[in-house]
Amino acid sequence: MSSNDPVQMLIDAGAIPATPFSESSRYRGVELATLARADGSLLAYVRRRFIPPRREIALAAGHLVQGGERPDRLANQQYGDPLLYWRIADGNAVIDPNELTDEVGALIAIPVPPAGA
């Protein structure tokens, strides 16, 4: 961005964060990009997030699904942050996190907690 861009100047000064995503977001660290529209305006978007292959995700434990469990509550129980449900979904290669707890008695993988959790 141009050095005359007031938003970039605030980012550079540390007044606002460089990323719009929190530490627990699945999009933290994913590159932002822009697309030039036909009218010359720019559309900002988040590039695609690639999930590592399951074999590359370190696992901490297995968990037997109990009745009434939800992915966010399981993440809160395991990591202390309900917004980290996506880590469990990634570790089990599911797109819809609700699939994790659909089947009572299913064994799901719990990935190693993120640093600081």
Phi and psi restraints in degrees (range 20) as a CNS / XPLOR table:
assign (resid 1 and name C) (resid 2 and name N)
       (resid 2 and name CA) (resid 2 and name C) 1.0 -70.9 20.0 2
assign (resid 2 and name N) (resid 2 and name CA)
       (resid 2 and name C) (resid 3 and name N) 1.0 148.3 20.0 2
assign (resid 2 and name C) (resid 3 and name N)
       (resid 3 and name CA) (resid 3 and name C) 1.0 -69.2 20.0 2
assign (resid 3 and name N) (resid 3 and name CA)
       (resid 3 and name C) (resid 4 and name N) 1.0 -10.9 20.0 2
assign (resid 3 and name C) (resid 4 and name N)
       (resid 4 and name CA) (resid 4 and name C) 1.0 -88.2 20.0 2
assign (resid 4 and name N) (resid 4 and name CA)
       (resid 4 and name C) (resid 5 and name N) 1.0 -2.5 20.0 2
assign (resid 4 and name C) (resid 5 and name N)
       (resid 5 and name CA) (resid 5 and name C) 1.0 -75.2 20.0 2
assign (resid 5 and name N) (resid 5 and name CA)
       (resid 5 and name C) (resid 6 and name N) 1.0 116.8 20.0 2
assign (resid 5 and name C) (resid 6 and name N)
       (resid 6 and name CA) (resid 6 and name C) 1.0 -63.2 20.0 2
assign (resid 6 and name N) (resid 6 and name CA)
       (resid 6 and name C) (resid 7 and name N) 1.0 -33.1 20.0 2
assign (resid 6 and name C) (resid 7 and name N)
       (resid 7 and name CA) (resid 7 and name C) 1.0 -67.1 20.0 2
assign (resid 7 and name N) (resid 7 and name CA)
       (resid 7 and name C) (resid 8 and name N) 1.0 -45.5 20.0 2
assign (resid 7 and name C) (resid 8 and name N)
       (resid 8 and name CA) (resid 8 and name C) 1.0 -63.2 20.0 2
assign (resid 8 and name N) (resid 8 and name CA)
       (resid 8 and name C) (resid 9 and name N) 1.0 -35.7 20.0 2
assign (resid 8 and name C) (resid 9 and name N)
       (resid 9 and name CA) (resid 9 and name C) 1.0 -64.0 20.0 2
assign (resid 9 and name N) (resid 9 and name CA)
       (resid 9 and name C) (resid 10 and name N) 1.0 -39.0 20.0 2
assign (resid 9 and name C) (resid 10 and name N)
       (resid 10 and name CA) (resid 10 and name C) 1.0 -68.2 20.0 2
assign (resid 10 and name N) (resid 10 and name CA)
       (resid 10 and name C) (resid 11 and name N) 1.0 -39.1 20.0 2
assign (resid 10 and name C) (resid 11 and name N)
       (resid 11 and name CA) (resid 11 and name C) 1.0 -62.8 20.0 2
assign (resid 11 and name N) (resid 11 and name CA)
       (resid 11 and name C) (resid 12 and name N) 1.0 -48.7 20.0 2
assign (resid 11 and name C) (resid 12 and name N)
       (resid 12 and name CA) (resid 12 and name C) 1.0 -60.0 20.0 2
assign (resid 12 and name N) (resid 12 and name CA)
       (resid 12 and name C) (resid 13 and name N) 1.0 -32.2 20.0 2
assign (resid 12 and name C) (resid 13 and name N)
       (resid 13 and name CA) (resid 13 and name C) 1.0 -82.1 20.0 2
assign (resid 13 and name N) (resid 13 and name CA)
       (resid 13 and name C) (resid 14 and name N) 1.0 -7.9 20.0 2
assign (resid 13 and name C) (resid 14 and name N)
       (resid 14 and name CA) (resid 14 and name C) 1.0 81.3 20.0 2
assign (resid 14 and name N) (resid 14 and name CA)
       (resid 14 and name C) (resid 15 and name N) 1.0 11.3 20.0 2
assign (resid 14 and name C) (resid 15 and name N)
       (resid 15 and name CA) (resid 15 and name C) 1.0 -77.1 20.0 2
assign (resid 15 and name N) (resid 15 and name CA)
       (resid 15 and name C) (resid 16 and name N) 1.0 -28.7 20.0 2
assign (resid 15 and name C) (resid 16 and name N)
       (resid 16 and name CA) (resid 16 and name C) 1.0 -134.2 20.0 2
assign (resid 16 and name N) (resid 16 and name CA)
       (resid 16 and name C) (resid 17 and name N) 1.0 154.2 20.0 2
assign (resid 16 and name C) (resid 17 and name N)
       (resid 17 and name CA) (resid 17 and name C) 1.0 -68.8 20.0 2
assign (resid 17 and name N) (resid 17 and name CA)
       (resid 17 and name C) (resid 18 and name N) 1.0 151.1 20.0 2
assign (resid 17 and name C) (resid 18 and name N)
       (resid 18 and name CA) (resid 18 and name C) 1.0 -75.8 20.0 2
assign (resid 18 and name N) (resid 18 and name CA)
       (resid 18 and name C) (resid 19 and name N) 1.0 -19.5 20.0 2
assign (resid 18 and name C) (resid 19 and name N)
       (resid 19 and name CA) (resid 19 and name C) 1.0 -122.8 20.0 2
assign (resid 19 and name N) (resid 19 and name CA)
       (resid 19 and name C) (resid 20 and name N) 1.0 142.2 20.0 2
assign (resid 19 and name C) (resid 20 and name N)
       (resid 20 and name CA) (resid 20 and name C) 1.0 -80.8 20.0 2
assign (resid 20 and name N) (resid 20 and name CA)
       (resid 20 and name C) (resid 21 and name N) 1.0 0.8 20.0 2
assign (resid 20 and name C) (resid 21 and name N)
       (resid 21 and name CA) (resid 21 and name C) 1.0 -105.5 20.0 2
assign (resid 21 and name N) (resid 21 and name CA)
       (resid 21 and name C) (resid 22 and name N) 1.0 139.1 20.0 2
assign (resid 21 and name C) (resid 22 and name N)
       (resid 22 and name CA) (resid 22 and name C) 1.0 -71.0 20.0 2
assign (resid 22 and name N) (resid 22 and name CA)
       (resid 22 and name C) (resid 23 and name N) 1.0 169.4 20.0 2
assign (resid 22 and name C) (resid 23 and name N)
       (resid 23 and name CA) (resid 23 and name C) 1.0 -59.3 20.0 2
assign (resid 23 and name N) (resid 23 and name CA)
       (resid 23 and name C) (resid 24 and name N) 1.0 -31.2 20.0 2
assign (resid 23 and name C) (resid 24 and name N)
       (resid 24 and name CA) (resid 24 and name C) 1.0 -90.9 20.0 2
assign (resid 24 and name N) (resid 24 and name CA)
       (resid 24 and name C) (resid 25 and name N) 1.0 -0.2 20.0 2
assign (resid 24 and name C) (resid 25 and name N)
       (resid 25 and name CA) (resid 25 and name C) 1.0 -73.0 20.0 2
assign (resid 25 and name N) (resid 25 and name CA)
       (resid 25 and name C) (resid 26 and name N) 1.0 142.1 20.0 2
assign (resid 25 and name C) (resid 26 and name N)
       (resid 26 and name CA) (resid 26 and name C) 1.0 -67.3 20.0 2
assign (resid 26 and name N) (resid 26 and name CA)
       (resid 26 and name C) (resid 27 and name N) 1.0 -16.1 20.0 2
assign (resid 26 and name C) (resid 27 and name N)
       (resid 27 and name CA) (resid 27 and name C) 1.0 -98.1 20.0 2
assign (resid 27 and name N) (resid 27 and name CA)
       (resid 27 and name C) (resid 28 and name N) 1.0 0.8 20.0 2
assign (resid 27 and name C) (resid 28 and name N)
       (resid 28 and name CA) (resid 28 and name C) 1.0 -60.1 20.0 2
assign (resid 28 and name N) (resid 28 and name CA)
       (resid 28 and name C) (resid 29 and name N) 1.0 126.3 20.0 2
assign (resid 28 and name C) (resid 29 and name N)
       (resid 29 and name CA) (resid 29 and name C) 1.0 89.4 20.0 2
assign (resid 29 and name N) (resid 29 and name CA)
       (resid 29 and name C) (resid 30 and name N) 1.0 -8.4 20.0 2
assign (resid 29 and name C) (resid 30 and name N)
       (resid 30 and name CA) (resid 30 and name C) 1.0 -80.0 20.0 2
assign (resid 30 and name N) (resid 30 and name CA)
       (resid 30 and name C) (resid 31 and name N) 1.0 135.7 20.0 2
assign (resid 30 and name C) (resid 31 and name N)
       (resid 31 and name CA) (resid 31 and name C) 1.0 -65.4 20.0 2
assign (resid 31 and name N) (resid 31 and name CA)
       (resid 31 and name C) (resid 32 and name N) 1.0 141.5 20.0 2
assign (resid 31 and name C) (resid 32 and name N)
       (resid 32 and name CA) (resid 32 and name C) 1.0 -95.8 20.0 2
assign (resid 32 and name N) (resid 32 and name CA)
       (resid 32 and name C) (resid 33 and name N) 1.0 148.1 20.0 2
assign (resid 32 and name C) (resid 33 and name N)
       (resid 33 and name CA) (resid 33 and name C) 1.0 -140.8 20.0 2
assign (resid 33 and name N) (resid 33 and name CA)
       (resid 33 and name C) (resid 34 and name N) 1.0 169.7 20.0 2
assign (resid 33 and name C) (resid 34 and name N)
       (resid 34 and name CA) (resid 34 and name C) 1.0 -129.1 20.0 2
assign (resid 34 and name N) (resid 34 and name CA)
       (resid 34 and name C) (resid 35 and name N) 1.0 151.5 20.0 2
assign (resid 34 and name C) (resid 35 and name N)
       (resid 35 and name CA) (resid 35 and name C) 1.0 -123.9 20.0 2
assign (resid 35 and name N) (resid 35 and name CA)
       (resid 35 and name C) (resid 36 and name N) 1.0 127.1 20.0 2
assign (resid 35 and name C) (resid 36 and name N)
       (resid 36 and name CA) (resid 36 and name C) 1.0 -80.0 20.0 2
assign (resid 36 and name N) (resid 36 and name CA)
       (resid 36 and name C) (resid 37 and name N) 1.0 124.9 20.0 2
assign (resid 36 and name C) (resid 37 and name N)
       (resid 37 and name CA) (resid 37 and name C) 1.0 -83.0 20.0 2
assign (resid 37 and name N) (resid 37 and name CA)
       (resid 37 and name C) (resid 38 and name N) 1.0 168.0 20.0 2
assign (resid 37 and name C) (resid 38 and name N)
       (resid 38 and name CA) (resid 38 and name C) 1.0 -60.2 20.0 2
assign (resid 38 and name N) (resid 38 and name CA)
       (resid 38 and name C) (resid 39 and name N) 1.0 -31.4 20.0 2
assign (resid 38 and name C) (resid 39 and name N)
       (resid 39 and name CA) (resid 39 and name C) 1.0 -84.1 20.0 2
assign (resid 39 and name N) (resid 39 and name CA)
       (resid 39 and name C) (resid 40 and name N) 1.0 2.8 20.0 2
assign (resid 39 and name C) (resid 40 and name N)
       (resid 40 and name CA) (resid 40 and name C) 1.0 93.3 20.0 2
assign (resid 40 and name N) (resid 40 and name CA)
       (resid 40 and name C) (resid 41 and name N) 1.0 -12.1 20.0 2
assign (resid 40 and name C) (resid 41 and name N)
       (resid 41 and name CA) (resid 41 and name C) 1.0 -75.7 20.0 2
assign (resid 41 and name N) (resid 41 and name CA)
       (resid 41 and name C) (resid 42 and name N) 1.0 158.9 20.0 2
assign (resid 41 and name C) (resid 42 and name N)
       (resid 42 and name CA) (resid 42 and name C) 1.0 -106.2 20.0 2
assign (resid 42 and name N) (resid 42 and name CA)
       (resid 42 and name C) (resid 43 and name N) 1.0 139.7 20.0 2
assign (resid 42 and name C) (resid 43 and name N)
       (resid 43 and name CA) (resid 43 and name C) 1.0 -112.8 20.0 2
assign (resid 43 and name N) (resid 43 and name CA)
       (resid 43 and name C) (resid 44 and name N) 1.0 118.2 20.0 2
assign (resid 43 and name C) (resid 44 and name N)
       (resid 44 and name CA) (resid 44 and name C) 1.0 -85.9 20.0 2
assign (resid 44 and name N) (resid 44 and name CA)
       (resid 44 and name C) (resid 45 and name N) 1.0 142.5 20.0 2
assign (resid 44 and name C) (resid 45 and name N)
       (resid 45 and name CA) (resid 45 and name C) 1.0 -149.9 20.0 2
assign (resid 45 and name N) (resid 45 and name CA)
       (resid 45 and name C) (resid 46 and name N) 1.0 164.4 20.0 2
assign (resid 45 and name C) (resid 46 and name N)
       (resid 46 and name CA) (resid 46 and name C) 1.0 -95.9 20.0 2
assign (resid 46 and name N) (resid 46 and name CA)
       (resid 46 and name C) (resid 47 and name N) 1.0 129.0 20.0 2
assign (resid 46 and name C) (resid 47 and name N)
       (resid 47 and name CA) (resid 47 and name C) 1.0 -65.6 20.0 2
assign (resid 47 and name N) (resid 47 and name CA)
       (resid 47 and name C) (resid 48 and name N) 1.0 165.8 20.0 2
assign (resid 47 and name C) (resid 48 and name N)
       (resid 48 and name CA) (resid 48 and name C) 1.0 -63.4 20.0 2
assign (resid 48 and name N) (resid 48 and name CA)
       (resid 48 and name C) (resid 49 and name N) 1.0 138.2 20.0 2
assign (resid 48 and name C) (resid 49 and name N)
       (resid 49 and name CA) (resid 49 and name C) 1.0 -97.7 20.0 2
assign (resid 49 and name N) (resid 49 and name CA)
       (resid 49 and name C) (resid 50 and name N) 1.0 122.0 20.0 2
assign (resid 49 and name C) (resid 50 and name N)
       (resid 50 and name CA) (resid 50 and name C) 1.0 -95.1 20.0 2
assign (resid 50 and name N) (resid 50 and name CA)
       (resid 50 and name C) (resid 51 and name N) 1.0 131.7 20.0 2
assign (resid 50 and name C) (resid 51 and name N)
       (resid 51 and name CA) (resid 51 and name C) 1.0 -88.3 20.0 2
assign (resid 51 and name N) (resid 51 and name CA)
       (resid 51 and name C) (resid 52 and name N) 1.0 130.7 20.0 2
assign (resid 51 and name C) (resid 52 and name N)
       (resid 52 and name CA) (resid 52 and name C) 1.0 -63.6 20.0 2
assign (resid 52 and name N) (resid 52 and name CA)
       (resid 52 and name C) (resid 53 and name N) 1.0 153.0 20.0 2
assign (resid 52 and name C) (resid 53 and name N)
       (resid 53 and name CA) (resid 53 and name C) 1.0 -59.5 20.0 2
assign (resid 53 and name N) (resid 53 and name CA)
       (resid 53 and name C) (resid 54 and name N) 1.0 147.5 20.0 2
assign (resid 53 and name C) (resid 54 and name N)
       (resid 54 and name CA) (resid 54 and name C) 1.0 -53.1 20.0 2
assign (resid 54 and name N) (resid 54 and name CA)
       (resid 54 and name C) (resid 55 and name N) 1.0 -36.4 20.0 2
assign (resid 54 and name C) (resid 55 and name N)
       (resid 55 and name CA) (resid 55 and name C) 1.0 -65.4 20.0 2
assign (resid 55 and name N) (resid 55 and name CA)
       (resid 55 and name C) (resid 56 and name N) 1.0 -17.6 20.0 2
assign (resid 55 and name C) (resid 56 and name N)
       (resid 56 and name CA) (resid 56 and name C) 1.0 -95.8 20.0 2
assign (resid 56 and name N) (resid 56 and name CA)
       (resid 56 and name C) (resid 57 and name N) 1.0 -1.5 20.0 2
assign (resid 56 and name C) (resid 57 and name N)
       (resid 57 and name CA) (resid 57 and name C) 1.0 -98.6 20.0 2
assign (resid 57 and name N) (resid 57 and name CA)
       (resid 57 and name C) (resid 58 and name N) 1.0 115.7 20.0 2
assign (resid 57 and name C) (resid 58 and name N)
       (resid 58 and name CA) (resid 58 and name C) 1.0 -69.2 20.0 2
assign (resid 58 and name N) (resid 58 and name CA)
       (resid 58 and name C) (resid 59 and name N) 1.0 134.1 20.0 2
assign (resid 58 and name C) (resid 59 and name N)
       (resid 59 and name CA) (resid 59 and name C) 1.0 -106.2 20.0 2
assign (resid 59 and name N) (resid 59 and name CA)
       (resid 59 and name C) (resid 60 and name N) 1.0 142.1 20.0 2
assign (resid 59 and name C) (resid 60 and name N)
       (resid 60 and name CA) (resid 60 and name C) 1.0 -97.9 20.0 2
assign (resid 60 and name N) (resid 60 and name CA)
       (resid 60 and name C) (resid 61 and name N) 1.0 -36.6 20.0 2
assign (resid 60 and name C) (resid 61 and name N)
       (resid 61 and name CA) (resid 61 and name C) 1.0 -167.4 20.0 2
assign (resid 61 and name N) (resid 61 and name CA)
       (resid 61 and name C) (resid 62 and name N) 1.0 173.5 20.0 2
assign (resid 61 and name C) (resid 62 and name N)
       (resid 62 and name CA) (resid 62 and name C) 1.0 -109.1 20.0 2
assign (resid 62 and name N) (resid 62 and name CA)
       (resid 62 and name C) (resid 63 and name N) 1.0 157.8 20.0 2
assign (resid 62 and name C) (resid 63 and name N)
       (resid 63 and name CA) (resid 63 and name C) 1.0 -139.5 20.0 2
assign (resid 63 and name N) (resid 63 and name CA)
       (resid 63 and name C) (resid 64 and name N) 1.0 129.6 20.0 2
assign (resid 63 and name C) (resid 64 and name N)
       (resid 64 and name CA) (resid 64 and name C) 1.0 -87.4 20.0 2
assign (resid 64 and name N) (resid 64 and name CA)
       (resid 64 and name C) (resid 65 and name N) 1.0 123.1 20.0 2
assign (resid 64 and name C) (resid 65 and name N)
       (resid 65 and name CA) (resid 65 and name C) 1.0 -67.3 20.0 2
assign (resid 65 and name N) (resid 65 and name CA)
       (resid 65 and name C) (resid 66 and name N) 1.0 130.8 20.0 2
assign (resid 65 and name C) (resid 66 and name N)
       (resid 66 and name CA) (resid 66 and name C) 1.0 -103.8 20.0 2
assign (resid 66 and name N) (resid 66 and name CA)
       (resid 66 and name C) (resid 67 and name N) 1.0 157.2 20.0 2
assign (resid 66 and name C) (resid 67 and name N)
       (resid 67 and name CA) (resid 67 and name C) 1.0 -59.5 20.0 2
assign (resid 67 and name N) (resid 67 and name CA)
       (resid 67 and name C) (resid 68 and name N) 1.0 136.1 20.0 2
assign (resid 67 and name C) (resid 68 and name N)
       (resid 68 and name CA) (resid 68 and name C) 1.0 85.3 20.0 2
assign (resid 68 and name N) (resid 68 and name CA)
       (resid 68 and name C) (resid 69 and name N) 1.0 -1.2 20.0 2
assign (resid 68 and name C) (resid 69 and name N)
       (resid 69 and name CA) (resid 69 and name C) 1.0 -72.9 20.0 2
assign (resid 69 and name N) (resid 69 and name CA)
       (resid 69 and name C) (resid 70 and name N) 1.0 152.2 20.0 2
assign (resid 69 and name C) (resid 70 and name N)
       (resid 70 and name CA) (resid 70 and name C) 1.0 -130.2 20.0 2
assign (resid 70 and name N) (resid 70 and name CA)
       (resid 70 and name C) (resid 71 and name N) 1.0 152.3 20.0 2
assign (resid 70 and name C) (resid 71 and name N)
       (resid 71 and name CA) (resid 71 and name C) 1.0 -58.1 20.0 2
assign (resid 71 and name N) (resid 71 and name CA)
       (resid 71 and name C) (resid 72 and name N) 1.0 -40.5 20.0 2
assign (resid 71 and name C) (resid 72 and name N)
       (resid 72 and name CA) (resid 72 and name C) 1.0 -67.6 20.0 2
assign (resid 72 and name N) (resid 72 and name CA)
       (resid 72 and name C) (resid 73 and name N) 1.0 -37.8 20.0 2
assign (resid 72 and name C) (resid 73 and name N)
       (resid 73 and name CA) (resid 73 and name C) 1.0 -70.8 20.0 2
assign (resid 73 and name N) (resid 73 and name CA)
       (resid 73 and name C) (resid 74 and name N) 1.0 -35.8 20.0 2
assign (resid 73 and name C) (resid 74 and name N)
       (resid 74 and name CA) (resid 74 and name C) 1.0 -65.4 20.0 2
assign (resid 74 and name N) (resid 74 and name CA)
       (resid 74 and name C) (resid 75 and name N) 1.0 -42.0 20.0 2
assign (resid 74 and name C) (resid 75 and name N)
       (resid 75 and name CA) (resid 75 and name C) 1.0 -63.6 20.0 2
assign (resid 75 and name N) (resid 75 and name CA)
       (resid 75 and name C) (resid 76 and name N) 1.0 -39.6 20.0 2
assign (resid 75 and name C) (resid 76 and name N)
       (resid 76 and name CA) (resid 76 and name C) 1.0 -64.4 20.0 2
assign (resid 76 and name N) (resid 76 and name CA)
       (resid 76 and name C) (resid 77 and name N) 1.0 -40.6 20.0 2
assign (resid 76 and name C) (resid 77 and name N)
       (resid 77 and name CA) (resid 77 and name C) 1.0 -65.7 20.0 2
assign (resid 77 and name N) (resid 77 and name CA)
       (resid 77 and name C) (resid 78 and name N) 1.0 -41.0 20.0 2
assign (resid 77 and name C) (resid 78 and name N)
       (resid 78 and name CA) (resid 78 and name C) 1.0 -83.7 20.0 2
assign (resid 78 and name N) (resid 78 and name CA)
       (resid 78 and name C) (resid 79 and name N) 1.0 -38.4 20.0 2
assign (resid 78 and name C) (resid 79 and name N)
       (resid 79 and name CA) (resid 79 and name C) 1.0 -118.1 20.0 2
assign (resid 79 and name N) (resid 79 and name CA)
       (resid 79 and name C) (resid 80 and name N) 1.0 -9.8 20.0 2
assign (resid 79 and name C) (resid 80 and name N)
       (resid 80 and name CA) (resid 80 and name C) 1.0 78.6 20.0 2
assign (resid 80 and name N) (resid 80 and name CA)
       (resid 80 and name C) (resid 81 and name N) 1.0 14.8 20.0 2
assign (resid 80 and name C) (resid 81 and name N)
       (resid 81 and name CA) (resid 81 and name C) 1.0 -150.2 20.0 2
assign (resid 81 and name N) (resid 81 and name CA)
       (resid 81 and name C) (resid 82 and name N) 1.0 112.3 20.0 2
assign (resid 81 and name C) (resid 82 and name N)
       (resid 82 and name CA) (resid 82 and name C) 1.0 -65.3 20.0 2
assign (resid 82 and name N) (resid 82 and name CA)
       (resid 82 and name C) (resid 83 and name N) 1.0 -22.0 20.0 2
assign (resid 82 and name C) (resid 83 and name N)
       (resid 83 and name CA) (resid 83 and name C) 1.0 -74.2 20.0 2
assign (resid 83 and name N) (resid 83 and name CA)
       (resid 83 and name C) (resid 84 and name N) 1.0 -6.7 20.0 2
assign (resid 83 and name C) (resid 84 and name N)
       (resid 84 and name CA) (resid 84 and name C) 1.0 -91.0 20.0 2
assign (resid 84 and name N) (resid 84 and name CA)
       (resid 84 and name C) (resid 85 and name N) 1.0 15.0 20.0 2
assign (resid 84 and name C) (resid 85 and name N)
       (resid 85 and name CA) (resid 85 and name C) 1.0 -54.7 20.0 2
assign (resid 85 and name N) (resid 85 and name CA)
       (resid 85 and name C) (resid 86 and name N) 1.0 -31.6 20.0 2
assign (resid 85 and name C) (resid 86 and name N)
       (resid 86 and name CA) (resid 86 and name C) 1.0 -63.2 20.0 2
assign (resid 86 and name N) (resid 86 and name CA)
       (resid 86 and name C) (resid 87 and name N) 1.0 -27.5 20.0 2
assign (resid 86 and name C) (resid 87 and name N)
       (resid 87 and name CA) (resid 87 and name C) 1.0 -65.5 20.0 2
assign (resid 87 and name N) (resid 87 and name CA)
       (resid 87 and name C) (resid 88 and name N) 1.0 -39.3 20.0 2
assign (resid 87 and name C) (resid 88 and name N)
       (resid 88 and name CA) (resid 88 and name C) 1.0 -69.7 20.0 2
assign (resid 88 and name N) (resid 88 and name CA)
       (resid 88 and name C) (resid 89 and name N) 1.0 -40.1 20.0 2
assign (resid 88 and name C) (resid 89 and name N)
       (resid 89 and name CA) (resid 89 and name C) 1.0 -61.6 20.0 2
assign (resid 89 and name N) (resid 89 and name CA)
       (resid 89 and name C) (resid 90 and name N) 1.0 -43.7 20.0 2
assign (resid 89 and name C) (resid 90 and name N)
       (resid 90 and name CA) (resid 90 and name C) 1.0 -61.7 20.0 2
assign (resid 90 and name N) (resid 90 and name CA)
       (resid 90 and name C) (resid 91 and name N) 1.0 -42.1 20.0 2
assign (resid 90 and name C) (resid 91 and name N)
       (resid 91 and name CA) (resid 91 and name C) 1.0 -67.0 20.0 2
assign (resid 91 and name N) (resid 91 and name CA)
       (resid 91 and name C) (resid 92 and name N) 1.0 -15.8 20.0 2
assign (resid 91 and name C) (resid 92 and name N)
       (resid 92 and name CA) (resid 92 and name C) 1.0 -114.5 20.0 2
assign (resid 92 and name N) (resid 92 and name CA)
       (resid 92 and name C) (resid 93 and name N) 1.0 7.5 20.0 2
assign (resid 92 and name C) (resid 93 and name N)
       (resid 93 and name CA) (resid 93 and name C) 1.0 54.3 20.0 2
assign (resid 93 and name N) (resid 93 and name CA)
       (resid 93 and name C) (resid 94 and name N) 1.0 43.7 20.0 2
assign (resid 93 and name C) (resid 94 and name N)
       (resid 94 and name CA) (resid 94 and name C) 1.0 -112.4 20.0 2
assign (resid 94 and name N) (resid 94 and name CA)
       (resid 94 and name C) (resid 95 and name N) 1.0 144.5 20.0 2
assign (resid 94 and name C) (resid 95 and name N)
       (resid 95 and name CA) (resid 95 and name C) 1.0 -86.7 20.0 2
assign (resid 95 and name N) (resid 95 and name CA)
       (resid 95 and name C) (resid 96 and name N) 1.0 -43.9 20.0 2
assign (resid 95 and name C) (resid 96 and name N)
       (resid 96 and name CA) (resid 96 and name C) 1.0 -93.2 20.0 2
assign (resid 96 and name N) (resid 96 and name CA)
       (resid 96 and name C) (resid 97 and name N) 1.0 109.7 20.0 2
assign (resid 96 and name C) (resid 97 and name N)
       (resid 97 and name CA) (resid 97 and name C) 1.0 -56.9 20.0 2
assign (resid 97 and name N) (resid 97 and name CA)
       (resid 97 and name C) (resid 98 and name N) 1.0 -25.6 20.0 2
assign (resid 97 and name C) (resid 98 and name N)
       (resid 98 and name CA) (resid 98 and name C) 1.0 -65.5 20.0 2
assign (resid 98 and name N) (resid 98 and name CA)
       (resid 98 and name C) (resid 99 and name N) 1.0 -21.5 20.0 2
assign (resid 98 and name C) (resid 99 and name N)
       (resid 99 and name CA) (resid 99 and name C) 1.0 -61.9 20.0 2
assign (resid 99 and name N) (resid 99 and name CA)
       (resid 99 and name C) (resid 100 and name N) 1.0 -25.8 20.0 2
assign (resid 99 and name C) (resid 100 and name N)
       (resid 100 and name CA) (resid 100 and name C) 1.0 -58.6 20.0 2
assign (resid 100 and name N) (resid 100 and name CA)
       (resid 100 and name C) (resid 101 and name N) 1.0 -39.0 20.0 2
assign (resid 100 and name C) (resid 101 and name N)
       (resid 101 and name CA) (resid 101 and name C) 1.0 -113.6 20.0 2
assign (resid 101 and name N) (resid 101 and name CA)
       (resid 101 and name C) (resid 102 and name N) 1.0 13.2 20.0 2
assign (resid 101 and name C) (resid 102 and name N)
       (resid 102 and name CA) (resid 102 and name C) 1.0 -66.8 20.0 2
assign (resid 102 and name N) (resid 102 and name CA)
       (resid 102 and name C) (resid 103 and name N) 1.0 -36.1 20.0 2
assign (resid 102 and name C) (resid 103 and name N)
       (resid 103 and name CA) (resid 103 and name C) 1.0 -109.7 20.0 2
assign (resid 103 and name N) (resid 103 and name CA)
       (resid 103 and name C) (resid 104 and name N) 1.0 108.4 20.0 2
assign (resid 103 and name C) (resid 104 and name N)
       (resid 104 and name CA) (resid 104 and name C) 1.0 -60.7 20.0 2
assign (resid 104 and name N) (resid 104 and name CA)
       (resid 104 and name C) (resid 105 and name N) 1.0 133.6 20.0 2
assign (resid 104 and name C) (resid 105 and name N)
       (resid 105 and name CA) (resid 105 and name C) 1.0 92.1 20.0 2
assign (resid 105 and name N) (resid 105 and name CA)
       (resid 105 and name C) (resid 106 and name N) 1.0 -8.0 20.0 2
assign (resid 105 and name C) (resid 106 and name N)
       (resid 106 and name CA) (resid 106 and name C) 1.0 -69.6 20.0 2
assign (resid 106 and name N) (resid 106 and name CA)
       (resid 106 and name C) (resid 107 and name N) 1.0 146.1 20.0 2
assign (resid 106 and name C) (resid 107 and name N)
       (resid 107 and name CA) (resid 107 and name C) 1.0 -97.1 20.0 2
assign (resid 107 and name N) (resid 107 and name CA)
       (resid 107 and name C) (resid 108 and name N) 1.0 119.5 20.0 2
assign (resid 107 and name C) (resid 108 and name N)
       (resid 108 and name CA) (resid 108 and name C) 1.0 -116.5 20.0 2
assign (resid 108 and name N) (resid 108 and name CA)
       (resid 108 and name C) (resid 109 and name N) 1.0 150.9 20.0 2
assign (resid 108 and name C) (resid 109 and name N)
       (resid 109 and name CA) (resid 109 and name C) 1.0 -84.3 20.0 2
assign (resid 109 and name N) (resid 109 and name CA)
       (resid 109 and name C) (resid 110 and name N) 1.0 138.3 20.0 2
assign (resid 109 and name C) (resid 110 and name N)
       (resid 110 and name CA) (resid 110 and name C) 1.0 -110.4 20.0 2
assign (resid 110 and name N) (resid 110 and name CA)
       (resid 110 and name C) (resid 111 and name N) 1.0 110.8 20.0 2
assign (resid 110 and name C) (resid 111 and name N)
       (resid 111 and name CA) (resid 111 and name C) 1.0 -65.2 20.0 2
assign (resid 111 and name N) (resid 111 and name CA)
       (resid 111 and name C) (resid 112 and name N) 1.0 159.1 20.0 2
assign (resid 111 and name C) (resid 112 and name N)
       (resid 112 and name CA) (resid 112 and name C) 1.0 -56.6 20.0 2
assign (resid 112 and name N) (resid 112 and name CA)
       (resid 112 and name C) (resid 113 and name N) 1.0 138.3 20.0 2
assign (resid 112 and name C) (resid 113 and name N)
       (resid 113 and name CA) (resid 113 and name C) 1.0 -60.5 20.0 2
assign (resid 113 and name N) (resid 113 and name CA)
       (resid 113 and name C) (resid 114 and name N) 1.0 149.2 20.0 2
assign (resid 113 and name C) (resid 114 and name N)
       (resid 114 and name CA) (resid 114 and name C) 1.0 -68.3 20.0 2
assign (resid 114 and name N) (resid 114 and name CA)
       (resid 114 and name C) (resid 115 and name N) 1.0 157.6 20.0 2
assign (resid 114 and name C) (resid 115 and name N)
       (resid 115 and name CA) (resid 115 and name C) 1.0 -56.8 20.0 2
assign (resid 115 and name N) (resid 115 and name CA)
       (resid 115 and name C) (resid 116 and name N) 1.0 133.3 20.0 2
assign (resid 115 and name C) (resid 116 and name N)
       (resid 116 and name CA) (resid 116 and name C) 1.0 89.4 20.0 2
assign (resid 116 and name N) (resid 116 and name CA)
       (resid 116 and name C) (resid 117 and name N) 1.0 -5.7 20.0 2
